[in-house]
Amino acid sequence: MHIRRILAAVIATAALAGLGLTGATTAQASAPSDNPWDPISAATCQQGGGTVTKAQFGRNPYYCKGGTYDNRIVQ
């Protein structure tokens, strides 16, 4: 009986901790990506000190020129 109560308490604690972890994961997922292949918005490019420039060729018509996000694809 004593082991069942301890096990139930451990499971309940893990469930409550899991709720806290999912909130932290959601907050982390919304952070900006450092992956250079992930497209950024035009506003993000401008906030980083760059300008949105039309590409001469290629599949992606716009990219960020200069600033923090230099050569990143603009969506």
N, C-alpha and C positions, 0 to 999 in steps of 0.2 A: 504494500500500500504506500509506503513511504517513497519508494522509487517512482511510482506512478505520479505522485504529487510533484516530485522534483522534475520528472520528465515533462509534465504539463506546464510547469513554471518556465522551463527552458524553452519550450515551444512557443509559449505566449510571449516571452521576452524576444525571441527571434522574430516573431511576427510583427511586434511593435517596432523593433529595430529595422525590419525590412521596410516599413512604411516611411521611416526617416531616410533610409537609403534611396528609395525611389525618388523622393523629392530632391535629394542632392544630385542624383543622376540626371534628372530633368534639367536642373539648373546648369549642370556641366554641359549637357548636350546643346544648349542654346548659346554657348560661348562661341566666339568667332574661330574659324578654322585657320590653322597655319599651313594647310596643304596648298601649295601653289597651283594645283589643278582645279581647286574648288572655285567656281565663279563668285564674284563679289558684285554688289550693286553699284550703280553709278554714284550714289551718295557716299558710299563707303570709300570709293576711290577718291572722291573730292575731299572728304574729311581727312584722308591720309596725305593730302597735299599733292595728289596727282590730277591728271586731266584724262577724260575719256576720249580715246582716239580711235578712228575707224581704221581697221587693218587693210592693207593693200591686197592680201590674199588669205586663203585659209577658210576653215569652216566657221570660225568665230569672228563675226564682223567687228566687234569692239574689244578693246583692251585698255588697261590703265597704264598711262605713261607718266613716270616720275613718282616721287613720293614713297610712302611706306609700301604700297601695293604695286610697285613697278612691274610691268609685264604680266599682270594678272588678268584673266578673262573677265570681262564685264558682262553681266547678264541683262 
